């Protein structure tokens, strides 16, 4: 009897192990049927008028106001890039206000000659924003500046002494003045005496 009980225990143990092997506690439970249809995604396009940069222009600047001199540049638009248009500047209708994200107010201004407006679009007039406050330029305290500047001792400039007047010698015919006879007359007399001597010599030779 004890032997039969032992055999029954072994049989029950083997059957239990087999049943535990067939049972997988880590298996995923069966879920309800999942939807197989594709979920629609929203790919909206901006509504309203658009401005598009001219293709021949590589890049244009976007300014904080309707002027490239009174307002700073806050960004750029590339060639053929589009942006939503909001309105035109009052008294400066060649400037267009656009929606430009990433800057204060999410708006900017572009020059109208560089962009084209969508056909049939009408833009209202928009008030010109105030010009930004000019950045204060630092001023230097003269007293503080003088403390770091070496004081130079003034030196006396050399005096200029004018040179002595130039003595230009004057050449005069001292010999002619002493005799009181012009030099031309003296030369003519000597020539005449020579001619007479030559005539006398010729006559003696004959």
RAWO-V971820 format. One line per field, one symbol per residue. phi: phi as a letter, one per 30 degrees, with the letter a starting at -180 (. if undefined). burial: I if it has 24 or more other C-alpha atoms within 12 Angstrom, else O. A space follows every 50 residues. Layout:
phi->???
burial->???
This chain:
phi->.ddddddddddddddddddddddcddddddcddddcddddccbdcdcjdb cbdeddcdabcccdadadccbddclbbdeidcadccacddibddccdbdb djbeihbabbdddcbcceeidbcddbddddddddddddccdddddddccd ddddcddddccdddddccdccbdddddddicddddddddddddddddddd dddddd
burial->OOOOOOOOOOOOOOOOOOOOOOOOOOOOOOOOOOOOOOOOOOOOOOOOII IIIOOOOOOIIIIIIIIOOOOOOIIIIOOOOIIIIIIIIOOOOOIIIIII OOOOOOIIIIIIOIIIIOOOOOIOOOOIOOOOOOOOOOOOOOOOOOOOOO OOOOOOOOOOOOOOOOOOOOOOOOOOOOOOOOOOOOOOOOOOOOOOOOOO OOOOOO
